[in-house]
Amino acid sequence: MFFQKDIETISRDKLEELQNERLRNLINRCYENVPFYKDRFDRLGIKPEMIKITKDLRNIPLTTKEDIRENYPFKMFAVPMKKVVRVHASSGTTGKPTVVGYTRGDLDMWSDCVARLAVAAGATDEDVAQISFGYGLFTGALGLHGGLEKIGATIIPMSSGNSEKQLMIMEDFGTTLLVSTPSYAVYLSEMCREKGIRDKMKLRLGLFGSEGCTDEMRNLIEKNFGIFATDNYGMSELIGPGVSGECKLRCGQHIAEDHFFAEIINPETGENVPDGEYGELVVTTLTKEAFPILRYRTRDITRLIKEPCACGRTHARIEKIRGRSDDMLIIKGVNVFPSQIESVIIGMDYVGPHYLLVVRREGFMDTLEVQLELIDAALLERFSELEALQKKVKEKLRSVLGLDAKVSLVQPMTIERFQGKAKRVVDLRNQK
């Protein structure tokens, strides 16, 4: 099924023509209306007419989260505030939030992009969609809300939290589609399993985003809930959810390439890498009106797949995000992503899916501790079994990571649950 079949199955030649046309318009709007870009272009001697096709974007410097924060709150907007009908922002947990604005045209485009990924995943106008993202400045809830509403689904704007009530509403209202972070979906699915109410549910589909989701985590959610789940991708700086999403074949996330142009760069050098190679995703918003952005560094590690999908969609896909270049841990010279550890522990006997990575500095060496929850606290009293389990986990981690990590097995329900993005890393290296 398609929401906008003509554009989703457009030929590559016509798509590239459309991208180039929209890019030229975008460059002019940024130069004329956004002082940050005008100053940058003038300082580097770049004229708008020099950027004619998408390959010319490589001549423009990358835009970073720090650039947006330095222009807080509205200095990077390309339209007057009277044309901005909504404002969203990031959480701002590491400084000033990144603030983004939307015109009416932006909101319409946003809902179209979300509707595309929802339909590609199998959503229909007969679905009852429970949105368990937090409503507010965060883009996730209202982003999915708008797209699902556009296809005619019934929306339950549940927001996050109050997990007991989440399951009650899910059962009583006949929810068929769940929108949440994967980590919160794991938590809800565990509660559903423990209460023995899965057979009372009508849930069939999950649309998960806002954080990475390994195949192992998704398999666990699908098993506990008895659903089919897909991933979608976006971030507030680009628009929110809707940049890309999986179809039913789950062989990469289709990018809405008529609205977003994607590149992959070497995160250390900033240079573009050959097609098909892994690197950092960089995105240019081709059609955003209020807050256009050129070559935004997402910090997410992935690769582009440009071959047409068997589903019939011709837009390029991004592979599942491997991790973030700024979340990558370097332990004893080895690059470690939390997703690698998650793929090891999920599905193992006796341990749950919740974990915490603690990084310390001992002398001149960094160390990694992996804290895992036991499913049954009684195992803590059976030393030989506990020791055997620790050894098994440690060996599996060594085979995947290529280094030794300390493994700590802790009481059930002692690692924090998250209703939004999960915080998996505690970095104690700067503490004395």
C-alpha positions as CSV (number, residue, x, y, z in Angstrom):
1,M,0.0,0.0,0.0
2,F,1.1,3.6,-0.7
3,F,-0.1,6.9,0.7
4,Q,1.3,9.0,-2.3
5,K,2.2,6.3,-4.9
6,D,3.2,8.7,-7.7
7,I,6.0,10.3,-5.6
8,E,7.0,7.1,-3.7
9,T,7.6,5.2,-6.9
10,I,9.0,8.0,-9.0
11,S,11.9,7.2,-11.3
12,R,15.4,8.1,-10.0
13,D,16.0,10.5,-12.9
14,K,12.8,12.4,-12.2
15,L,13.4,12.4,-8.4
16,E,16.9,13.9,-8.9
17,E,15.5,16.6,-11.2
18,L,13.0,17.4,-8.5
19,Q,15.7,17.5,-5.8
20,N,17.9,19.8,-7.8
21,E,15.0,22.2,-8.5
22,R,14.1,22.3,-4.8
23,L,17.7,22.6,-3.8
24,R,18.2,25.8,-5.9
25,N,15.1,27.3,-4.3
26,L,16.3,26.3,-0.9
27,I,19.7,27.8,-1.3
28,N,18.3,31.1,-2.4
29,R,15.8,31.2,0.6
30,C,18.6,30.4,3.1
31,Y,20.9,33.0,1.7
32,E,18.2,35.7,1.5
33,N,16.4,35.0,4.8
34,V,18.8,33.3,7.3
35,P,21.7,35.5,8.4
36,F,23.7,32.5,9.7
37,Y,23.8,31.1,6.2
38,K,24.3,34.4,4.4
39,D,27.3,35.3,6.7
40,R,28.8,31.8,6.2
41,F,28.4,31.9,2.4
42,D,29.8,35.5,2.2
43,R,32.8,34.6,4.4
44,L,33.7,31.6,2.2
45,G,32.9,33.3,-1.1
46,I,30.0,31.0,-1.9
47,K,27.3,32.5,-4.2
48,P,23.9,30.9,-4.3
49,E,24.2,30.3,-8.1
50,M,27.2,28.1,-7.4
51,I,25.0,25.5,-5.9
52,K,23.0,24.0,-8.8
53,I,22.8,20.3,-8.1
54,T,22.9,18.1,-5.0
55,K,26.5,17.2,-5.7
56,D,27.4,20.9,-5.2
57,L,26.3,20.6,-1.6
58,R,29.7,19.2,-0.8
59,N,31.1,22.7,-1.1
60,I,29.0,23.9,1.8
61,P,30.1,23.4,5.4
62,L,28.2,21.1,7.7
63,T,25.6,22.6,10.1
64,T,25.8,21.3,13.7
65,K,23.7,21.3,16.8
66,E,26.1,23.9,18.2
67,D,25.3,26.2,15.3
68,I,21.6,26.0,16.1
69,R,22.2,26.6,19.9
70,E,24.3,29.6,19.1
71,N,21.4,31.1,17.2
72,Y,18.8,30.2,20.0
73,P,15.9,30.5,19.9
74,F,14.7,31.8,16.5
75,K,17.6,33.3,14.6
76,M,17.8,30.5,12.1
77,F,14.1,30.8,11.1
78,A,13.6,31.8,7.4
79,V,10.2,33.3,7.9
80,P,8.8,36.0,10.2
81,M,7.2,34.7,13.4
82,K,3.7,35.6,12.2
83,K,4.0,32.8,9.7
84,V,5.2,30.3,12.3
85,V,2.2,28.4,13.6
86,R,4.0,25.9,15.9
87,V,7.3,25.6,17.7
88,H,9.0,22.4,19.0
89,A,12.3,21.9,20.7
90,S,14.7,19.2,21.8
91,S,15.0,18.3,25.5
92,G,17.9,20.5,26.1
93,T,19.4,18.1,28.6
94,T,23.0,19.0,27.6
95,G,22.5,22.8,27.2
96,K,20.1,25.1,25.4
97,P,17.4,23.2,23.5
98,T,17.5,23.3,19.7
99,V,14.3,25.2,18.7
100,V,12.5,24.5,15.4
101,G,9.5,26.2,13.8
102,Y,6.7,25.2,11.4
103,T,4.6,27.0,8.9
104,R,1.2,25.6,7.9
105,G,2.9,24.2,4.8
106,D,5.5,22.5,7.0
107,L,2.9,20.9,9.1
108,D,1.1,19.6,6.0
109,M,4.4,18.2,4.6
110,W,5.2,16.7,7.9
111,S,1.9,14.8,8.2
112,D,2.3,13.6,4.6
113,C,5.8,12.1,5.4
114,V,4.5,10.4,8.6
115,A,1.4,9.1,6.7
116,R,3.7,7.5,4.1
117,L,5.8,5.6,6.7
118,A,2.7,4.5,8.6
119,V,0.9,3.1,5.5
120,A,4.2,1.5,4.4
121,A,4.3,-0.3,7.7
122,G,0.7,-1.5,7.3
123,A,-1.4,1.1,9.1
124,T,-4.9,1.8,7.8
125,D,-7.9,4.0,8.5
126,E,-9.3,1.1,10.6
127,D,-6.5,1.3,13.1
128,V,-6.9,2.6,16.7
129,A,-3.6,4.2,17.4
130,Q,-2.4,4.7,21.0
131,I,0.4,7.3,21.1
132,S,2.6,6.7,24.1
133,F,5.1,9.4,23.4
134,G,5.1,12.4,25.7
135,Y,3.1,15.3,24.3
136,G,4.8,18.7,24.5
137,L,7.8,20.3,22.9
138,F,9.1,16.9,21.9
139,T,8.2,16.3,18.2
140,G,7.4,12.5,18.4
141,A,3.9,12.6,19.7
142,L,2.3,15.3,17.6
143,G,4.4,14.2,14.6
144,L,2.9,10.7,14.6
145,H,-0.5,12.1,15.6
146,G,-0.7,14.3,12.5
147,G,0.3,11.5,10.1
148,L,-1.9,8.8,11.5
149,E,-4.8,11.2,11.7
150,K,-4.3,12.1,8.0
151,I,-4.7,8.4,7.0
152,G,-7.9,8.3,9.0
153,A,-6.8,6.2,12.0
154,T,-8.5,6.8,15.4
155,I,-6.0,8.5,17.7
156,I,-5.7,7.9,21.5
157,P,-3.4,10.7,22.6
158,M,-2.3,8.8,25.7
159,S,1.1,10.4,26.2
160,S,3.7,8.6,28.2
161,G,3.7,7.3,31.8
162,N,1.1,5.6,34.0
163,S,1.9,2.2,32.5
164,E,-1.0,0.4,34.3
165,K,-3.4,2.8,32.7
166,Q,-1.7,2.4,29.3
167,L,-2.5,-1.3,29.3
168,M,-6.0,-0.7,30.6
169,I,-6.8,1.7,27.8
170,M,-5.1,-0.6,25.3
171,E,-7.4,-3.4,26.3
172,D,-10.6,-1.4,26.8
173,F,-10.3,0.8,23.8
174,G,-9.3,-2.0,21.4
175,T,-5.9,-0.4,20.5
176,T,-4.5,-2.0,17.4
177,L,-1.4,0.2,16.9
178,L,1.2,1.4,19.4
179,V,3.4,4.4,19.0
180,S,6.3,4.6,21.5
181,T,10.0,4.3,22.0
182,P,11.2,0.7,21.7
183,S,12.5,0.7,25.3
184,Y,9.1,1.7,26.6
185,A,7.4,-0.9,24.4
186,V,9.6,-3.5,26.0
187,Y,8.5,-2.4,29.4
188,L,4.8,-2.4,28.5
189,S,5.1,-5.8,26.7
190,E,6.7,-7.3,29.9
191,M,3.8,-6.0,32.0
192,C,1.4,-7.4,29.5
193,R,3.0,-10.8,29.6
194,E,3.2,-10.8,33.4
195,K,-0.5,-9.9,33.7
196,G,-1.4,-12.6,31.2
197,I,-3.6,-10.2,29.2
198,R,-2.1,-10.5,25.7
199,D,-5.1,-12.6,24.5
200,K,-7.4,-9.7,25.5
201,M,-5.5,-7.3,23.3
202,K,-6.3,-6.4,19.7
203,L,-2.8,-4.9,19.2
204,R,-1.3,-5.8,15.9
205,L,1.2,-3.2,14.8
206,G,4.0,-1.1,16.5
207,L,5.5,2.1,15.1
208,F,8.7,2.7,17.1
209,G,11.2,5.5,17.0
210,S,13.1,8.3,18.9
211,E,15.9,5.8,19.8
212,G,17.7,2.9,18.3
213,C,16.1,-0.5,18.2
214,T,18.1,-3.7,17.7
215,D,16.6,-6.6,15.9
216,E,16.8,-8.5,19.2
217,M,14.8,-5.9,21.1
218,R,12.2,-5.8,18.3
219,N,11.9,-9.6,18.3
220,L,11.3,-9.4,22.1
221,I,8.5,-6.8,21.7
222,E,6.9,-8.8,18.9
223,K,7.0,-12.0,20.9
224,N,5.6,-10.4,24.1
225,F,2.8,-8.4,22.4
226,G,2.2,-10.7,19.4
227,I,2.6,-7.8,16.9
228,F,4.5,-6.7,13.8
229,A,6.8,-3.7,14.4
230,T,8.7,-1.3,12.3
231,D,11.2,1.5,12.9
232,N,11.0,5.1,11.8
233,Y,13.6,7.9,11.9
234,G,13.7,11.6,12.4
235,M,14.9,14.3,14.7
236,S,13.5,17.7,15.7
237,E,16.2,19.6,13.8
238,L,15.1,18.0,10.5
239,I,11.3,18.0,11.2
240,G,10.7,15.2,13.7
241,P,9.6,11.7,12.8
242,G,8.9,11.2,9.1
243,V,12.4,11.5,7.6
244,S,12.4,7.8,6.9
245,G,10.6,4.6,7.9
246,E,10.4,0.9,7.1
247,C,8.0,-0.8,4.8
248,K,6.6,-4.3,5.6
249,L,9.7,-5.9,4.1
250,R,11.9,-4.2,6.7
251,C,15.0,-4.0,4.5
252,G,15.9,-0.4,5.4
253,Q,14.1,2.8,6.1
254,H,12.7,4.6,3.0
255,I,13.8,8.3,3.0
256,A,11.3,10.9,1.9
257,E,13.8,12.0,-0.7
258,D,11.6,14.6,-2.3
259,H,11.8,16.5,1.0
260,F,15.2,15.4,2.5
261,F,18.5,14.9,0.7
262,A,20.8,12.4,2.5
263,E,24.6,12.1,2.4
264,I,27.0,9.8,4.3
265,I,30.3,11.3,5.5
266,N,33.3,10.1,7.3
267,P,32.6,11.5,10.8
268,E,36.3,12.2,11.4
269,T,37.2,14.0,8.1
270,G,33.8,15.3,7.1
271,E,34.4,13.9,3.6
272,N,31.7,12.0,1.7
273,V,32.2,8.2,1.5
274,P,31.5,6.0,-1.5
275,D,27.9,4.7,-2.0
276,G,27.1,1.8,0.3
277,E,29.8,2.5,2.9
278,Y,29.0,3.2,6.5
279,G,29.5,6.7,8.0
280,E,27.6,9.6,9.5
281,L,24.2,10.6,8.1
282,V,24.0,14.2,6.9
283,V,20.6,15.6,5.9
284,T,19.5,18.7,4.0
285,T,15.8,19.7,4.2
286,L,14.7,20.5,0.7
287,T,11.2,21.9,1.3
288,K,11.0,23.2,4.9
289,E,9.8,26.8,5.0
290,A,10.2,28.0,8.6
291,F,13.4,26.3,9.6
292,P,15.4,25.1,6.6
293,I,18.7,23.5,7.3
294,L,21.7,22.7,5.1
295,R,23.9,19.6,5.6
296,Y,22.9,18.8,9.1
297,R,25.2,16.5,11.1
298,T,22.9,13.9,12.7
299,R,25.7,12.0,14.3
300,D,23.9,8.8,13.4
301,I,26.0,6.0,11.9
302,T,24.4,4.2,8.9
303,R,24.7,3.6,5.2
304,L,22.6,4.4,2.1
305,I,20.9,1.8,0.0
306,K,19.9,3.1,-3.4
307,E,18.6,0.0,-5.1
308,P,14.8,0.0,-5.5
309,C,13.0,-2.0,-2.9
310,A,10.9,-5.0,-3.7
311,C,7.9,-3.2,-2.3
312,G,8.0,-0.9,-5.3
313,R,9.3,2.3,-3.6
314,T,12.2,3.9,-5.4
315,H,13.5,6.3,-2.7
316,A,16.8,5.4,-1.1
317,R,16.9,3.7,2.2
318,I,19.0,4.1,5.3
319,E,20.1,0.9,7.0
320,K,19.2,0.5,10.7
321,I,21.2,3.0,12.7
322,R,24.3,1.3,14.1
323,G,24.9,4.0,16.8
324,R,25.9,7.6,17.2
325,S,29.3,9.0,16.5
326,D,29.0,11.0,19.7
327,D,27.7,8.1,21.8
328,M,30.4,5.7,20.7
329,L,32.6,4.6,23.5
330,I,36.3,4.0,23.0
331,I,37.4,1.4,25.5
332,K,41.1,0.3,25.4
333,G,41.2,1.5,21.8
334,V,38.1,-0.4,20.8
335,N,35.0,1.3,19.4
336,V,31.9,0.2,21.4
337,F,28.2,1.1,20.6
338,P,25.5,0.3,23.2
339,S,23.5,-1.4,20.4
340,Q,26.2,-4.1,20.1
341,I,25.8,-4.9,23.8
342,E,22.0,-4.9,23.5
343,S,22.2,-7.4,20.6
344,V,24.2,-9.8,22.9
345,I,22.0,-9.7,26.0
346,I,18.5,-9.6,24.7
347,G,17.1,-13.1,24.5
348,M,19.7,-14.7,26.8
349,D,18.4,-16.9,29.5
350,Y,18.0,-15.6,33.0
351,V,18.6,-11.9,32.2
352,G,16.1,-9.2,31.2
353,P,16.4,-6.7,28.4
354,H,17.3,-3.7,30.7
355,Y,21.0,-2.8,31.0
356,L,23.4,-0.1,32.0
357,L,26.9,0.6,30.8
358,V,29.2,2.2,33.3
359,V,32.5,3.6,32.1
360,R,35.3,4.4,34.5
361,R,39.0,5.3,34.4
362,E,41.4,3.2,36.4
363,G,44.9,4.6,36.3
364,F,45.4,5.5,32.6
365,M,43.0,2.9,31.3
366,D,39.2,3.1,30.6
367,T,37.1,0.2,31.8
368,L,33.6,-0.9,31.0
369,E,31.1,-2.4,33.4
370,V,27.9,-4.0,32.0
371,Q,25.1,-4.1,34.5
372,L,22.3,-6.6,33.7
373,E,19.1,-7.4,35.5
374,L,18.3,-10.9,36.5
375,I,14.8,-12.2,35.8
376,D,14.8,-14.3,39.0
377,A,16.4,-12.8,42.1
378,A,16.8,-16.3,43.6
379,L,19.7,-16.8,41.3
380,L,21.7,-14.4,43.4
381,E,21.8,-17.1,46.1
382,R,23.0,-19.8,43.8
383,F,26.6,-18.8,43.4
384,S,27.8,-21.4,41.0
385,E,25.0,-20.7,38.6
386,L,25.5,-17.0,38.9
387,E,29.2,-17.4,38.2
388,A,28.5,-19.5,35.2
389,L,26.0,-17.0,33.8
390,Q,28.5,-14.1,34.3
391,K,31.2,-16.1,32.5
392,K,28.8,-16.8,29.6
393,V,27.8,-13.2,29.2
394,K,31.4,-12.0,29.4
395,E,32.5,-14.5,26.8
396,K,29.7,-13.4,24.4
397,L,30.6,-9.8,24.9
398,R,34.3,-10.5,24.3
399,S,33.5,-12.2,21.0
400,V,31.4,-9.3,19.8
401,L,33.3,-6.3,21.2
402,G,36.8,-7.7,21.1
403,L,37.5,-6.7,24.7
404,D,36.9,-7.8,28.3
405,A,34.1,-6.0,30.2
406,K,33.1,-6.5,33.8
407,V,29.6,-8.1,34.1
408,S,27.5,-7.3,37.1
409,L,24.2,-9.1,37.6
410,V,21.7,-7.1,39.7
411,Q,18.3,-7.6,41.3
412,P,15.2,-7.5,39.1
413,M,13.6,-4.0,38.6
414,T,16.7,-2.1,39.9
415,I,17.7,-0.6,36.5
416,E,15.6,2.5,35.6
417,R,12.8,2.2,33.1
418,F,12.3,5.0,30.6
419,Q,9.1,6.3,29.1
420,G,11.1,8.4,26.6
421,K,14.6,7.8,25.2
422,A,16.5,5.3,27.3
423,K,19.8,6.5,28.9
424,R,22.1,3.5,28.8
425,V,25.5,5.0,29.6
426,V,26.9,6.4,32.8
427,D,30.3,8.0,32.2
428,L,32.3,8.3,35.4
429,R,35.7,9.0,33.8
430,N,35.8,12.6,34.8
431,Q,34.9,12.0,38.4
432,K,37.7,12.0,41.0
